[in-house]
Amino acid sequence: MSVATTPAERLAAFLARTPYIAFLGMRAELAGDEMTAILPFSPHLIGNTMLPALHGGVLGAFMEMTALAQLAVITGGPRPAKTIDVTIDYLRPGRAMDTYARAEIKKAGRRISSVHVEAWQEARAKPVAAIRGHFQTPTEG
């Protein structure tokens, strides 16, 4: 089994080995060291059919996966990071349309990393949700 060495290879490996990412239909684009995660709209992601709006759990999971993907790109560890905790702020309904997210690693420590993620739809200046999370950085051995 080969080890992913470039950021693009690490991102592709993370996306391929996470089954929930396939369920969501999530993908990601890498431009230099900046990753943008994309959640294409699909009817199975609707939680409130009256609005219609994305399920809150879908938005939360999408942002958590975005954080983990960004950590995989930056740290290049042998295994993915593990979630310790996340705090989700739901700022407005996630409508039935494509959603985007970017993660900012606030601190990448040897054992714990702190990450902030914002998700938006039409305008990045109007996020639909955000998370702040702590993740256990994988160690060798």
C-alpha positions as CSV (number, residue, x, y, z in Angstrom):
1,M,0.0,0.0,0.0
2,S,1.5,3.3,-1.1
3,V,1.5,6.3,1.2
4,A,0.0,9.6,-0.1
5,T,2.7,12.2,-0.2
6,T,1.2,15.3,-1.9
7,P,-1.7,17.3,-0.5
8,A,-3.9,16.3,-3.4
9,E,-3.1,12.6,-2.9
10,R,-3.8,12.9,0.9
11,L,-7.1,14.7,0.1
12,A,-8.1,12.1,-2.4
13,A,-7.2,9.2,0.0
14,F,-9.3,10.7,2.8
15,L,-12.3,11.3,0.6
16,A,-12.1,7.7,-0.8
17,R,-11.8,6.0,2.6
18,T,-14.7,7.7,4.3
19,P,-18.1,6.0,3.5
20,Y,-20.2,8.9,4.9
21,I,-18.6,11.3,2.4
22,A,-19.9,9.0,-0.4
23,F,-23.4,9.0,1.2
24,L,-23.3,12.9,1.3
25,G,-21.9,13.1,-2.2
26,M,-19.3,15.5,-0.9
27,R,-16.3,16.4,-2.9
28,A,-13.4,18.9,-2.5
29,E,-11.2,21.1,-4.6
30,L,-7.7,22.0,-3.7
31,A,-6.1,25.3,-4.8
32,G,-2.6,25.5,-3.4
33,D,-3.1,25.0,0.4
34,E,-6.7,26.1,0.4
35,M,-9.4,23.5,0.2
36,T,-13.0,24.1,-0.6
37,A,-15.5,21.3,0.2
38,I,-18.6,21.0,-1.9
39,L,-21.9,19.4,-0.9
40,P,-24.0,19.1,-4.0
41,F,-27.7,19.3,-3.3
42,S,-29.6,16.0,-3.3
43,P,-33.2,15.4,-2.2
44,H,-32.1,12.7,0.4
45,L,-30.3,15.5,2.4
46,I,-33.6,17.4,3.1
47,G,-34.6,17.5,6.8
48,N,-37.5,20.0,6.7
49,T,-39.7,19.3,3.6
50,M,-41.8,22.4,4.4
51,L,-39.1,24.9,3.6
52,P,-37.3,22.7,2.1
53,A,-34.1,22.9,4.1
54,L,-31.0,20.6,4.6
55,H,-31.0,18.4,7.7
56,G,-29.0,20.0,10.5
57,G,-27.1,16.7,11.0
58,V,-26.1,16.8,7.3
59,L,-24.7,20.3,7.7
60,G,-22.9,19.4,10.9
61,A,-21.4,16.2,9.4
62,F,-20.4,18.1,6.2
63,M,-18.5,20.7,8.2
64,E,-16.9,18.0,10.4
65,M,-15.8,16.1,7.3
66,T,-14.4,19.3,5.9
67,A,-12.3,19.8,9.0
68,L,-11.0,16.3,8.9
69,A,-10.2,16.6,5.2
70,Q,-8.3,19.8,5.8
71,L,-6.4,18.1,8.6
72,A,-5.5,15.2,6.4
73,V,-4.2,17.6,3.8
74,I,-2.1,19.6,6.2
75,T,-0.8,16.9,8.7
76,G,-0.3,14.1,6.3
77,G,-0.6,11.6,9.2
78,P,-0.8,7.9,8.7
79,R,-4.4,7.8,9.9
80,P,-7.2,10.4,9.9
81,A,-7.6,12.7,12.9
82,K,-10.3,11.8,15.4
83,T,-13.0,14.2,16.6
84,I,-12.8,15.2,20.2
85,D,-15.6,17.7,20.2
86,V,-17.4,20.2,17.9
87,T,-19.7,23.1,18.6
88,I,-22.1,23.9,15.8
89,D,-23.7,27.3,15.2
90,Y,-26.7,27.1,12.9
91,L,-27.0,30.6,11.5
92,R,-29.8,30.3,8.9
93,P,-31.6,27.5,7.1
94,G,-29.5,25.6,4.6
95,R,-31.7,25.7,1.6
96,A,-32.1,23.1,-1.1
97,M,-29.0,24.0,-3.1
98,D,-25.3,23.3,-3.2
99,T,-23.3,24.2,-0.1
100,Y,-19.6,25.0,0.3
101,A,-17.3,25.0,3.2
102,R,-13.8,26.0,4.1
103,A,-11.8,25.0,7.2
104,E,-9.2,27.2,9.0
105,I,-6.8,25.3,11.2
106,K,-6.3,27.6,14.2
107,K,-3.7,25.3,15.8
108,A,-2.1,22.1,14.6
109,G,-0.5,20.6,17.6
110,R,1.3,17.3,18.1
111,R,-1.7,15.8,19.9
112,I,-4.6,18.2,19.4
113,S,-5.7,20.5,16.6
114,S,-8.2,23.3,16.7
115,V,-10.3,23.9,13.6
116,H,-13.0,26.5,12.6
117,V,-15.2,25.7,9.6
118,E,-17.8,27.9,7.9
119,A,-20.4,26.7,5.4
120,W,-22.3,28.9,2.9
121,Q,-24.5,28.7,-0.1
122,E,-24.9,31.7,-2.3
123,A,-22.5,34.2,-0.6
124,R,-19.5,33.3,1.5
125,A,-20.2,36.5,3.6
126,K,-23.5,34.9,4.7
127,P,-22.7,31.5,6.3
128,V,-25.5,29.1,7.0
129,A,-23.5,27.3,9.7
130,A,-20.1,27.1,11.4
131,I,-18.3,24.8,13.7
132,R,-15.4,25.0,16.1
133,G,-13.8,21.7,16.9
134,H,-10.9,19.9,18.5
135,F,-9.4,16.9,16.9
136,Q,-6.9,14.3,18.1
137,T,-3.9,14.5,15.8
138,P,-2.8,11.0,14.8
139,T,0.6,9.9,16.1
140,E,3.1,7.5,14.7
141,G,3.1,3.9,15.9
